[in-house]
Amino acid sequence: MVSMKQLAGWLWLACAMAAPAQTAVEHVIHAFANFPKGAVPYGVLTSDSAGNLYGTTYQGGTAFAGAVFKLGASGYRVLYSFKGGADGNGPYAGVALDSAGNLYGTTYQGGAANAGVVYKVSPGGQETVLYSFTGGADGANPYAGVIVDSSGNLYGTTYNGGASKAGVVYKVSPAGQETVLYTFTGGPDGGNPYAGVTADASGNLYGTALAPQPAEGQGGVVYKLDTSGNETVLYTFSSYDHGAASPYGGVILDQAGNLYGTASIGGRKFNGVVYELNTSGVFSALYDFSSIKGPWKPMAGLARDAEGNLYGATQEGGSAGAGAVFELDPAGNLKVLYSIPGGGLSTSSPGPRPNPGVAVDSIGNVYGCTPYEGVAGVVFKVGTAGQESTLYSFAGAASGTYPVSITRDSTGTWYGATNAGGAANAGVVYKVDTDGSETVLYTFTGGADGADPSAGRVVLDPSGNLYGTTFYGGIASDKAGFGVVYEIGASGRRTVLHTFTGGADGGYPGGVILDSAGVLYGAAGGGASGSGVVFRLDPSGKETVLHSFTGGADGGSPSDVMRDAAGNLYGTTYSGGSAGYGVIYKLDPSGAQEVLYNFPGGPDGAAPAAGVVRDSIGNLYGTTTLGGGALYEEGGGVVFKLSAAGQYMVLYAFTGAEDGADPSTGVVRDAAGNLYGADSLGGSASCNLGEGCGVVYELSPSGQLTVLHSFTGGADGTGSGPVVLGAGSIYGPAGGGPSSGGLLYRLTPE
């Protein structure tokens, strides 16, 4: 309940803020982590003489910008977590190791110009940026790592940049001075090298480049760069006449100077090859991959043992279709050592997402990483007898990641759920005390108990029991379910009250509400027509479908419901209705539906994604995600009022500028009639490539909108979830934050 003194503070704030760009004060209550020990390894592992393994993850770490790790007899340790700024962001490649135990590598982004960096990490975990690419003639965006010579100079490639924007080969001295050794033109000399370089005893460098492209009858090159910077194209790939193309992986050298590598497409069976290029420049396909009989599409480089066996990984094929680790003997016989089982974390990386190459020790053990196993990738070993073992599995944050709606009890403790995190990255239910400390109440496994509790806020009964839903998971009739309704007792015991089948009972539920008799009400997808249902769940777990939407005049894809004192339910649908843009409806206790309003699109709004709130005289308030503009779905959404007499009014139409856009989480209302909500877009133009990271707003009864906070996408978060009023403040969950795992915030008047 908001006191008059507290309310006066907000009213003063509203009067003082006539312009929508001013803000209140945000306080972060609790920040959630996001794979704090790393996630999604794309680089090849490196080992030291003691058998310790070193590598990188493209994401995860304290800022979700990647990490450098060490794995050995004493366990797994993050040596350095990138902050995502000047220190680098997103290491694609692995690391190189010098005799003093220092590690060297690159990041694809970050640095002074966000074009990547070359870095050094000491044995104690201190990072030094040796060089920050400008994105100009010096190169930009290195996918590949570096090699180290005996003098401590580093050599590598960039995918972009250079005079022709086709990448460069560079050298960085121990003092951090960069020298461009060669600039690719993108023509016959090659361009856009994905792989790095290897060196012979004389200091000549060898590598591959992806350009020219197959559309020109070619598909990349193998090149040599002498110590004076003169380039020689040793071989030009061609996709014609069963030729190979797209050499994403680099090359390795044997003692005689022969080169070995892979091409991801082409060959006699069109699915990639392992090749040898001898010292006379003769190209030989040692193995042609086939999607019919085995793994295919090799996108990583090779490793070679003393007997001449070659080892690598493919992107496709294997028993799960997620690629495989293979051995190719000198006679050309290929053996699958390990089929990657699939899974892993979906990423937004800017380029290919390959299974990395592998490393081989002196006795024939094979070590590697894959992003396509477990929750967010694993480090694995394949022994000499062919047995695979997982050395480390990258797991979600135990405390949860990405908080959704929150609920507050009388003591000021917050309860909520995260749609990710936990050991299985399937989400957690948590509480946060008044001092900001978090306790995980339950961790979802992603099985019969459900997964992704993202649909709505948890509700709390007088005895301290929590109720909520998961969007996925559950087991119904011996097959995977379509979400569950769960209870977590005050003692911490979890009970699945109902598992949705995706049929007539619904599926992929939204949130639930609770009446005084312990009955739960909510909305879900599915139903007899596949357009959603409103359901009732009694304390024994018996579900009753109160209404099954047809997707026609009655609406389709319902959002959360609210209930009045007489037992009537009110809600919106995202689609359906007379214009196809959704409806506002009422269900009486018997389940009879009445459509109260049909959204026409255009100025009146379209596609409401949240429920409604109701005042004491029966007026309904809510938002649409689209509309407010001249026609159809144009505009940034609206805030609306539907009077008890059925009169519809747009209270505010969002422009998508400083006032925000996409108010998909609805509104809450205070005793004075002010409405509060959040937009996921708009606000600060410097965030999210100009689209903004969302705002929290107040709308007065007269229709004056005040932006209380505009998210910057930094430590303050981005894209708030539904807001809650309490104790003179506004609270809510948001994405982003210090660790990119989301946060809970509090807004107070200035």
N, C-alpha and C positions, 0 to 999 in steps of 0.2 A: 504494500500500500504506500503510495507517495504522499508524504505529509504536505500541508499547505506551504510550509517554509521551503521545502525542497521544490515543490511545484513552482513557487514564486521565483526561485533561482532559474528554472528553465524558462519561465515566461519572460523574465528579464533578458535572458539570453536571446530569446526569439525576437524581442523588441529591438535589442541592440544589433541584431544581425539582419539588417534589411537586405543585404546582398548575399547571394547564395555561396560565396566562396570562402567565408570566414569559418573558423573551426572552434570546437571545444577542445578540451585537453584529454588525450588518450593515455591510459595507464595499462600496461600489459600485466595481466594477472598471472598468466602461466603460458609458457611457450612449449610446444610439443616438438619432439625430435623427428627426424626423417632418415632412417637408415644411418644412424650415427657412426657405424663401423664400416660404411661403404656399401656400394651397390653397383651392379652391372660392370663386371670386369671385361674389357675389350683387349687388354694388352697381353703380350707374351711374358711369362715369368722369367726372372733372373735368379740364379742361386750363387751363394758364396761357398768357400771351401769347407765350411762347417755344415753345409746342407740346408741352411736357411733359405727360404724363398722370398722374393721381393716382387711386388707388383703394384698395380694401380686399379682404382675403380673410377668409372666415368662419372658416377653420381654418388650420393651419400656423403658421409662425413658431417661435421658439425654445421656446415652451411649448405649441404646438398650440392656441393660443387666439385665433388670428387675427393679421393684420398690416395695416399701412398701407404702401403702396408708391408709388414714383415710377418712371415709365418715360419715357425721353427719348433724345436723341441719344447720351448717354454710357452708355446701357444701363439695366438694371433694378436698383433698389436698394430694400431694405426700410428704410423710415424708422423704423418702430416695430413691435416685436413685443409683443403683449399677454401679460401673465404669467398672466392668468386669475383674478386676485384683485381687490383694490381698484381696480386700474387698468382693469378691464373684461375682458369675455370674449365673443367671438363678434360682431364687427361685421357686421351684415346689410347695412347701407346703405353707400353711397359717402360721399365727403367733400365739404365746401364749402370754398372757398378765399377768403381775404381779400386785400386789396391788399398786405399785407406778406409774403405767402407762407405764412401759417399755415393749417393744415388743421383743420377741425372735423367731428366726427361723433359717432356713438352706438354703443354695444354693447348687445346684447339682454340679456346676463347680466353677471355680475361686479358689482363695486362693493360698498359696505358691506353691502347687503342682498341681493346677488345678483339685483337687479332692473334692472341696467343702469346705464350712465353716459353723460354727455355729456362729451366730451374735446376737447382741443386738442393738436395736434402742431406744434411749431415747425419752420422750415425745416431746422434742424439735427437733428431727430428726437427732441426732448425732449417727452414727454407730460405734460400737466397734466389732471387730472380736474377739470372745471369744476363738475359736479354729479353726485351719486350718488343715484339714485332709492331711496326707502325701500320702495316697493311699496304705500304707502297712498294717501292723498288726492292726493299729488303725482304719481302715475302709476307705471307699471312696464313693463318690457320693450318698449323702442322698436324696432320693425322699421325704422322710417323714420329718415332722417338729418335734418339741420337746414339752414335757410337763414340767411344773415347779412344784417343791415341795415347801413346806413351808419354807425351808431353802435356796431357790434360786438355787438348783441344777437342771440341765436340763437332760432329758432322751430322747433318740431317737435311730434310726436305720440307718445304711447305706446299700445301695443295693449291693455295691461292696466292695472290700478290705477284710481285715482279713486274717488269715493264710491260709485259703482255698479259698480265693477270692469269698466267698459266703455271705459276709456281716457280720455285728456285731451289737450288742446292746451296747450302750455306755452311759456314764454319764459324764457331764461336770460341774465342780464346779463353783461357782461364780467367783473364781479367774482364771478360764480358764483351769484348769487341767482336762485332759480327762482320764477316766478309762474305759477300755473295760470290760463290764460285762459279755458278752458271745460272742463267735465266732462260727458262723454257719459253718458246714462242707459241706452242700449241700446234705447230705444223709438223713437218716430218721429223723434227728433232724430239718430239714428244711434248708432253705437258700434263699438268695436274697430277703429280706423283702422289699416290696414296701411301706407298711404302717408302721406307727409308733407304739408306745406303749400306753397303758392306765394303770393306777395304782389303786390298791385297798387301803383301809385304813391302811393296814399293810405294804404297800410299795412293795408288789409283782407287777410285771409287766406282762402284757398280750399283745399278738400280733399275727400276722399271717405272714407266709413266703410263697413264691411261690414255692420253691423247696421242695421236689423232684417233677420232672415234670411228666405230664400224660403219657409220653412214657414208664415210669416204672410202670404204673398202679396206680400212685398216682398223686396228684395235689396240693401239699402244705400242711401246717399244721397250727393248732392253738396251741400256746405254752404259758407256764407260766414260769416266771423267778423269783425265790425267792430272798430274800435280800442278800443271800450268792452267788448268781450267778449260782445256780443249775437250769437247764432247765428241764421242764416236758412237753412232747408232750401230749396235752389234746385231740387232734383229728387230724387224718390224712385223708385228702381228697382223694377221689378216683373217677376217671372219669368212672369207670366200674359200671355196674348194676344201672344205673340212679343216680350215685353219683355226688356230686358237686366237682368243682375244680377251681383253680386259684383265690384264695382270695386276690385280689388286695386291697380291703378295709380292714381296721383293725377291731377291736372289741370294743364294749362298754359294760359297766357293769351296771346291775340294783342293787338295794339295797340288794337283796338276793344273789348276786354273780353270777347270770346267765350272760352269754355272748351272744351278738347279733352281727351279721355281714352279709356280702354278699359274694357270690362266683359268678364269672362272667360267668362261663360256667357250664354245667351239669345240674343236676336235672331231674325230670321226663319228662320235655319238652325240655331239653337240652339247655336252654337259660338263665341259672343262677337261683340262689335262694336267699331268705332271710332266715337266719337260727338262731336257738337258740341252745346254748350249755349249759346245766344246770350244777349245781354243782356236779352232779354225773358223768359227762362226757357223758351224753346222747345227741346225736345230733338230732335235729328236723328241717325239712324244713318247715318254716312257710308259705312260698309262693314260687311257681314254676312259673317263668316267661315264657311267650310264645310269640314268634314272630308273631303268628297268630292273637292273640286277644289283644295285648297291648304292652307296652314298655318292653324292655328286655336288657340283658347284663349289670347288675349293676357292676361298677368298683370302686365305692366309698364306704366309710363307712356310718354308720347310725347315726341319732340323735333320741333321745327318749324324749317324754314329760311325765308329771306327771301321765297321764292316761294310760301310757303304749303304746301309739301309736308310731310307728317307721316311720322315714322319710328318704328318700334317693333319689338318682338320677340314671338313667340308661344312658348307652352310645348309645343305639340304640332304635328304635321304636318311639312312639309318632306320632303326626299328620304329622310332617315334616321329620321323620326318623332320627332326631338328638338327640333323647333321651327325657326323661321326668323326672319331679320331682313327687314323689309319696308319699302317706301316706298309711301305713298298720296298721289296727286296731288290737287289741288283739285277735279278732275272725278270723283273717286271710283274711279280706276283703281289697282289694287294691283299692285305688282311685287315679287317675291321677290328680294332682293339677295344673300342668303346662307342656305343650308340648313345648319344646325348638324349636324355629323356624328355626334354621340352619343359616348358614353364618359364618362370622368370618374370621380371618386371618390365612392363611396357615403358618405353622411353621416348623422349622427343629429341634424340640426338640428331645433329644436322646432316649426317652422312650414313653410309652403310653400317649395319650392326652385325658384324661377322662373329663367328666363333674364332677366337684367336688361334694362332699357331701354338705349338707345344715346344717344350724343352726336354732333352734327354740327358740323363746322368751317365757316368762312366760304366755303370753295370747294366744299363738298358732300361731303367725305370723312366717312364714318361710322365711329365707333369704339365698341367695346363689349367686354364680357366675357361668357363663358359658362362655367358649371361643367361643361357637357356636351360637352367636347371634350378630347382628349389624355388625360393621366394624371389631372390634377386641375383642369382648366380652362385657358383661354387668354385672352389679350388679342388682339383682332383689329382689322383695319382693312378697310373696303370702299371702294375708290377710286371716283372719279367715273365711271370706265368699267365699274364693276361687278366689278373683280377683288378677290378676298379675299386678305389676307396675314396670317399669324400674327406678331404683334409680340413676344409672349412666351408661353411654355408653362410652366405650373407643373409641376415635375418632383419625383419622390421624392428622398429623401435619398440621396446617392451612397454613403454608408456603410452603407445598409440600415436597415430599420425592423422592429421586432417580432422579436427573436431567439427561436429555438426551442431544441431540445436542443443541448448542447455536449459536446465531446470534448477531452481534455487529453493532450498528449504528455509524454514523459519530461523535457523541459526546462521544463515549466510553461506552455507556450503553449497557448492555447485555440483550438479550431476549431469553427465552427458555421455556421448559415445563418439568414437572416431571411426571413420570408414576404412581405415587402414592401420597398419602397425600391429604389434604383437608378433609372436614367433612365426605365425603363418601369414602375417600381413593381412589378416581378415578382420581387423578391428578389435577394439576393446570398449568396455564400459568402465567409467572412472568417476571419482569424485575429487574435487579440488577444494581444500579448506580455505578459510579466510586469509591465511598467511600465504596462499599460493602453492602450497605443497599438494602433490597429487598422489592418490592411491588408486591402483588398478583394481577394480572389483571383479572383473571377468575378462578373460581373453578368449576370443572366438577362434575355433580351430578351422573353420571353413567347411566342416562336415555336417553332421546331423544337427549341430547347434546353430548353424547359420553362418553367414559371412556378409560383411559390408553393412553395418548398422547405420546407414546414412540417410534414411528416408525421413525421419522426424525425431522430435525430442523425446527423451525418456520421460515418463510420468511417474510420480511418486505418490503412494497412498499414505494414509495416516500412520500406518505401522512401519513405514520405512522400506516397503517393498518397491522395487522399480520394475516398470513395464516398458517394452519397446519392441521394435521390429528389426529384422535384417532384410536387406533387399535381395540377397542371394542365399543359397545354401539350404540345409535341411534335407531330410530323407523322407520321401512320401511313397508308400507302396513299393519299397525296395528300389527306388530310383531317385535321382537328384531332385530335390524340391525347388521351389521358386520363392524362397524366403520363409521366415518363421516369425511368430509372435512369441516373445520370451518374457519370463519373470525372473528377476534376481532378488531373492529374499534378503531380509536384513542381515541374515547370517552369512550371505554370500553364495547360497545355493542357487544354481541356475536350473530353470525348468522351461522346456519348450511347451508352450500352451497349444500352439497350432502350427502345422507345417503346410504351406500352400502347395497345391499340386499344379497350378497353372491352368486348371480346368475351370469348372463352374464355380469353385470356391474362390478363385482369384489367384493372383501371383504378383510378385514384385511389389510388396505392400509399401504404402506410405506410413506416416506415424499413426499413433493411436491416442485416444482420449479415454478417460475413466470416469464413470459415474459413481454415486455414493453407495451403490449396491455392489460395486466391484466388477461391473460389466464394462468391457472395452468396446470401443467403436473405432472404425477406420475405413480407409479406402485402399484399393489395390487395383492392379491391372488384371488381365485375364477375363474370366467370366464366360457366360454362355456365348456371347458374341465377340469376345476378345477385346472389348472396349472398356473393361473395368467394372468393379463392383464396389458397393458400400456394404460392410459386414458388421456383425455384432458377435462378440465372443464372451460367453458367460464364464463365471469363475471356474467351472468344471472343464473348460476348454472346448465346449461345443460351439461351433461356428454356425451362424445363420446369415445367409446373404439377404440383406434387406432390399437391395436393388441391383439389378444387373443392367448396365448401360448397353444400348444398342449401337451407339456411335452416330445415331440419327438425331431426331428432334430432341431426345432427352439428354444428349451430350455424350462425350467419350473422353476417356483418360482423366478420371477424377483426381483431385488433390485432397488434402486433409479436410476433415469435417470438424464442425463445432456443434454444441448441443445447448438448447435453451432449457429453461426450468420445466417446460411442459414435455420435454423428451423429443422435440423436433430436432432434426439434424439439418445443417446448412453447409453448402460447399459450392465449389466451382468445378468445371471441367475444362480441360485445355483445348478440346476440339468438340466437334459436333454442334448441334443446335441449328437454327434455321439458316445461318450464314457460314457454318463450319468453323467459327472462331471461338466456340465455347459458350457455356451457359452458367448462370447462377441458379441453384436449385434448392428446394426444401423437401425433406422426407419426413412424413409424420411417423409416429411410433409404430404404425402398422406397415410401414414401408411404401406407402403411396407417395409418388413423386409429383411435385409441381415445379415447373420451370418458371422461375421468377423473372429472368431476363436473358435475352439472347444477345451476345456480343456481335455487333455488325462489322467490326474492323474499322479502320480509318480513325477519325477523331475520338470515337468512343472507346477505343482499345480493342485488343484481341489477345487470345491465348493466355488466360490467367493460369499461373502455375502454383499458386498458393491458395489457401483457404480464406475465409472471411472472419471478421470479428463483428460482434453485435452489441449495440448499446442498450440501455435500459428501456428504450421505447421501441425497439425492434428494427432500427436502422442497421444496415449491413455495410461494412467497409472492406475494401480489398485492393488488389493491384492486378494489372495485366503486364505481361512481359513485353508485348508488342503493341503497336498502334499508338494513337495520339497524333499521328500525322494526317495528311490529306486523304490517303487511300489505303485500304487493305491493311497490310502489316507495317506500313511506314510509321516511323516514330520510335521513341525509346520506352514506350509503355506509359501507363497512367495509374493514378490513384483514383478510386471511384467510391461513390456512395449510392446505395440503393435504399430508398426510404421504405418504411413499413407499408406505405401506400403503393409501392412499386415504381416510384419516380426515380429514374437513374440520372446521376450527375457526375461529370468528370471534375474532380477536385483539383487535379494537377496533371499536366502532360509533360513528361521528361523530354528534354531536348538532346540528351547524349553528350552535352558539354559539361560545364562545371557542376551542374545539378544532378548528373548521373544518368544511367540508363539500365534497363533490364531489372526492374524491381521484383525479382522472382520469389522473394521470401515473405511477401505479405507485409502487414502492418500490425502494430499494437496501438492501443488507445489509452490515454490517461483520463483522470476524472474531469479535467477541464475540456476534454474533447480534442486535444491535440493528438495527431497520429505520428508514429515513428516507424521508420523502416530502413532498409538498406538496399542499395543498388550494387550489382556486381561489376558494372562498367561505368565509364564516365568519370568525372572528377578531374584529378590532376592529369594534364595533357602530357606530362613527362613520363608517365607510367604506361606500361603495356603497349609499346609502339604507338603511342598517341591515343589509344582507345580508353585509357584511364583504368584505374584499379578499383573503382567503386567508391561509394560514399555512404555515410549514415546521415539521415535527414530527419527533420521535424516539419510537419505540415499543420499549420494552425487551422482552426475552424473556418477562417475567412479565406483559406486557400493560399496563404503565404508560405512558401517553402524556404527553410533555412538548412544549409548544409552544416551539420555539426562536426563532421570529420571527413576529410578526403584522404583515402589511403594512398600512400606513396609507393607501395610495393616493396618497401624496405623492412626495417625492424618492426614497423607498426602493422604490417600485414597487408592483405589484399582481399577484396571480395567478401565482405561480411556475410555470415549466415543470418538467420532470424534474430532480431533484437529482443531484449527483455528489459522491462522497467523494474527498478527497485532501489530503495534507499537513496533517492535523489539522483540516481545515476542511470545511465544506459549501458547495458552489457550485451555482449555477443561473442560468437566465435568468428574467426577469420582465417584465411589461408596465409601462406607465406610466413613471414616472421623471421626471427634471428636464425632458425635452423631449417627454414622452409617446410616445417611440419605443421604449421598453423599455430594459433594462439587464442586465448581468451582475453578480452579487453574490457575496460571500463571507461566510459566517457563521463566527465564531470564538467559543470559550467566553469568558464574561466573566472 
